[in-house]
Amino acid sequence: MQTITVQYDHPDSGASCGLKGAWARVPSDPGPAERARSERRIRELLQERDAVIVAHYYVDGALQELARATGGCVGDSLEMARFGAEHPASTLVVAGVRFMGETAKILSPEKTVLMPDDDATCSLDLGCPADAFSRFCDQHPDRTVVVYANTSAAVKARADWVVTSSVGKDIVAYLHARGEKILWAPDRHLGAWIQQQTGADMLLWQGSCVVHDEFKADELALLSKDYPEAAILVHPESPASVTALAHVVGSTTQLIAAAGRLETDRFIVATDQGILHDMQMRYPHKHFMPAPTAGQGASCKSCATCPWMAMNSLGGIERALGSGIGSEIGSIELDAALAQAARVPIERMLKFAADAKQRVRASGDFSNDGALFKHFGPA
């Protein structure tokens, strides 16, 4: 199996940033016959193991469809966390990256949590080592520690709040209204966007996502000129120059909802290309294009595809489920005390999100679900 090296931001403290390299595997294409056989076997194993698949929007479309077809979930990290904790299955197969598997184990310690490839990681997680981050926190004891979900269990255990991109802005706005100063990690682009939207006093760790950091504003502006009717949908992990061009800035779920809400039939999407599968399935009459990650004077490192999300495969799910109870391949195990410490800020986020959802239901205002909309025709 081929491996590739990916460079990612690796701050040695919260303020300065260096680069390191990490490897990722490139799964081989099994071909139609092997794919069909593997899907049949996975369905059998899911029944035998009392298991369900929890998949992220960024994994291969075949894995997303298999998760849906077998009673599982396809969603962003917040939806995955909720679904896994509430589902009665005794085994969760997390098709995503390691921090998602760890979150599932934190919220469901009694369940077996398997990953198709437990080496699948995240540049934000890699770029925020727990020891360096803890030292950074110790230097700023007056600040409320808010960490993005794309972090290890050890980093979460050091936090006061864990957030996802779907609720991060609202939680920071809530803390800002209480007069709290924020220490934010690890994504500097998401942190800066939230800071700009809320006016909060935020000290930012200098990490970034290898996918979103690659989007180029100049090339996006040129593409937009070619397709003036297209709405630009941008994930807030993207650089400020890119979010400034967006008609909608939001989480994966919020961008999918926006694609259905806006009446235009063409979209330019600045996030991992895996999301295009779900968008096209939901809205087959609309057209979706990935935002450019390269151009004049620029290189394409990720090409809008997370190399670690791409490590998830049907073969990996089959191997994990078929490896036998007690000797599972890809099983997530965490120290009990660490998991309990990490659970506190996660549950704080889940309660905040549930309360916010209840307030929206009570008000009847479902207009944007937390995404930032700029005017683009009827909405």
N, C-alpha and C positions, 0 to 999 in steps of 0.2 A: 504494500500500500504506500502511495506517495505521501510525503510530508512536505510542508512548506514552512518558511519562517516569516513571521509577521512582526514588524516593529510597532511598538506602542509606547505611549507616554508613561514614564516611571519617575514621578517626583521623589527626590530624596528627602524632601521636607514639604510642607504645605505650599511653600512659596516658589520653589525653583523646580525646574522640570528637566529630566534627562530622557534618554531613549534606551529601551531594552528590546530584545527579540524573544519571541515565544514561538513554539512550533504548533502546527495544527495538522491533523491527518486529512487527507482527501479521499473520501470513500469511493470505491469503484462503482460504476453503474452496473447493477445486476442483470439488466436486460428484462424484457417483458415476461418471459417464462419464469425466471427465477423470482421476479418481483411478485408475480401472482402466487407462486408456491409459498413464498415467505409470508404474504398477507394471510393466506389460509391458515398457516401454522400459527401465526400470531393470534388470530381469532380463537383458535383452539386453546392456546396457552393462557389467554386472558380469562377464559372460562375456568380452566383448571386451577389457576392461581388466584382467583377472585380479585382480578386486577383491572385497572382502568388507565387509559393513556391521557396524560395532561400535556398538551402541546402548545408551543408558542407560535405566533403568527410568522416568525422568521424561519421556521424549519421547512424542509421540503414539502411541497404541496401534497404529495402522496401520504405523508405522515399526518398532515392535518386532516385529510379526508378519512383516513383510517381511524383517527381519534374520534371524529364525529360519528362515524358509522358504527362504532362499538360502544357508544354511550359515554365517551369521554368529553374532554373540553379542549377547545382552541381559544386562546385568549392572550391578553397581556399578562405581565407577571402578577398584577393584583388579582385578576380574575382566576389565574391558575392557583394562587394561594388560597383564595376563598373556596374554589371548587374542590381542591384536594382535601382541605380540612373538613368539608361538609359531606363528601361522598362516603358511602358506607363500605366501599371496597377496602380490603385489608392490604392491598398492594397498589402502589402508585408508580406508574412508569412516566417519568418526567422527560419529555422530548424538548430539550432546551439546553441551557448551560448550567454549570455546577452550582452557582449561587441559587438557582431556582430549585434544584434538588435539595440543597441544604434548607431552604425556606420551607419546602414541603415536609422535611423531616422535623424541623423545629416545631411546626404547627401540628404535626401528626406523629409524635414520637413512637406511638404504639404500632405504626404501620411500617411495612417494608417499602422503602423508596428505592427504585431502580432507575438508572440512566442508561440509554443506549450506548453512551461513551462517557464515562465519568472523567475523562481528561478534557472534555469540552468546557472551556472556560470563557473568560470575558476580559477584554483589555482594561475595563474599569476596575474589575476585581484585582487583576494582576498589578495594576498601577497604584493600588492602595494597600500596601502591606500593613497588617495589624499592628506590628510593633512600631513602625514609623508613624502611623496614624495616631496611635495612643500617645506617643511623645508630643505630637502636634497638639492634641487635645489638652495634655497636661500644661502646655505653654499658655493656654487660653481658658482658664477655669471659669471665667465669667460668661462664657458663651454656651448656648444650648446646642448640643451636637445633633445635627440632622444628617443622616446618610441615605443615599440612594439605595434602592433594593439591589443594585448591581454590585454587591460587595459580599465579602465572606461572612460567615457566621461570627467570627471573632471581631470583625469591625462592627457588625450590627450590635454585638454585645457591649461595645463601648459607647453606643449611641443613646440619646434620649428619645429620638424619633427615627423610624425608618419610613421612607416615602417612595412612591413610584411616580412616574411622569404624569400619571392621571390625577394624582392628588397632591403632588409636591407644592405647586403654587398656592393652593388653598391652605395647606398646613402652615407654610411659611407666613402667609398673610395673617393667619390666626395668631401665630407666635409673635409676629411684628406688632399686631394690635395690642398684645399683652406687654409690650415694651421689651421683649427679649431680643438679644443679639444672637446671631446664628453663626455657628461653625459648620460649613457645608462640605460634603465630600460625596463622591470623588469627581464628578463630571463638571469641569469648569464652564462649559458652554450652557448646560442646563442650569447651573447655579447662577450664572450671569443673567440668563433670560428671566429666571424667577426674581432675581434681585431687581431687574429693570421693571418688571411687572408689579412688584409689591412695594418697592422702596425700602425693603428691609436692610438692616445692617448685617452684611454677610461676609464672612471670611472664607475664601474658596480654596479648597484643595485643587491642584492643577492637573487632574487626570482628564482623559477624553476617550471617546469610543472610536475605534479604528474605522468604523463604517461612517458615522455621521461627521467626523472631523474632516473627511475627504471631500464633502460636497463643496463645489466651487461657485461662488456668487456670480462671477463674470460669465461663466459658461451657462449658468442657470438663466441669467438675464438674456443672453443670446437665444437660448432655446425658447424662452417665453415670447420673444419677438417673433419667432417663427410660428408660434401657436398662441396668438393673443387671446384666443377664447378659452385657453386652459387655465384652470384654477391650480395654484401652487400649494401643495400640502407639505408641511415641514415638521419633522420631529424636533423638539427643543434641545436635543443633544447636538444639534448642528450649530456651526459658528454664527455669530450675530449677523454677519453680512448676508447669510443665507436666510435666517428667520426674518430679516428685514424685508425680504422679497415675497414672503408668504402671504397667501390669503387666509390660510388657517394654520395655526401652530398648535399641536396637541400630541397626546400619546397615541400609540398605535390604534387603540380602540376609538379614540376621538377622531382620528384621521379617517378611519373606515366609516364612521357615522357621518362625517362631513361629506364624503364622497357620495353618500346617498341623499344628503340634505340639499346640496347645491344643485341647481338645475342644469348647469353646464354638463356636457357629455365628454369632456376631455380634462385630464388631470396630469400634472407633473408632480411626482411623489419623491420627497427627500427623506427616505428612511430605507432600511434593509429591503431589498427586492422581494424577499419572501412574502411581504404583505400584499404584493400585487396579486398573488393567487387568491387570497380571500376576497379582495376587492373585485376581481374579475368574476368570481363565482357569485357574489352577491348582486353585482350590477353588470350583467353580461352585455348590455347595450351601451356601456360607457367604455372609454379608452383611457388607459393608464400608462404613463411613461416614467421610467426612473429618472431622477434628477442626475445631472452629470457629476462625476467624481474626478474627472481629469479634463485637461484642455491644454492650451498653449502654456508652456513653462511649468506644467504640473504632471505628476505621476499618479497612477491609480494603484493604490496599495490593496484596497478591499474591493473595489469595483461594485460598491453598494451591496456586498454580500458578506456577512459575518463568517469568517473561516471556521469558527468554533460551532456556530449553529449548524453549519454545513456538515459537521462531523456526525450529526444524528442520521441514522439510516434504519431501514427496515431490518437489515441483517443485525444491527446492534440491538434493536428491540427483541428480536427473536433469540439472540444469544443470552441476553439478560434474563428473559422470562424462562428460557429453557435450561438454565444452568443449575437449577435445583434449589429447593428451600434450604437455607443455612449455608449455602456456598455460592450465593448469587454473584454474578459478574456485574460490576457497576452499582453495587449497593452503597448507599450513603449512610455513613455512621458518624455520629457526633458525640463528643463528651457531654454528658447529661447536664452538668452545671453550666457549661458554655451555652448549650442549647436553651436552657431556661432563661439565662441572662439575655440572649438574643430575642427570645420570644416576647419579652416585655415591650420593647419599642415597636415590634411588628404588630402586636395586638392593639397597641395605642393607635397605630395608623388604621387598622381595620375598623376599630370602633368609630374613629373620626369619619372614615369613608361611609360607613353604614348610617351614621347620624346625618351626614350631608345628603345621602341619597334619600333618607326619609324626609328631610326638609324640602327637597326638590319635589318629591311626590305630593307633599302637603300643599305646596305652592302651585303645582301644576305647570311650572315653567321648565320645559325640557329643551329649551332653545339651543344650548351649546354644550351642556354637560362638562363644563370646565375648560373647553378649548377656547383659544383666542381667535376670533373671526375678524377679518377685515372685510369691508363690503366687497362682494363680488356677485353682482346681479341678485336675483331673488334667492332667498334662503328659507 
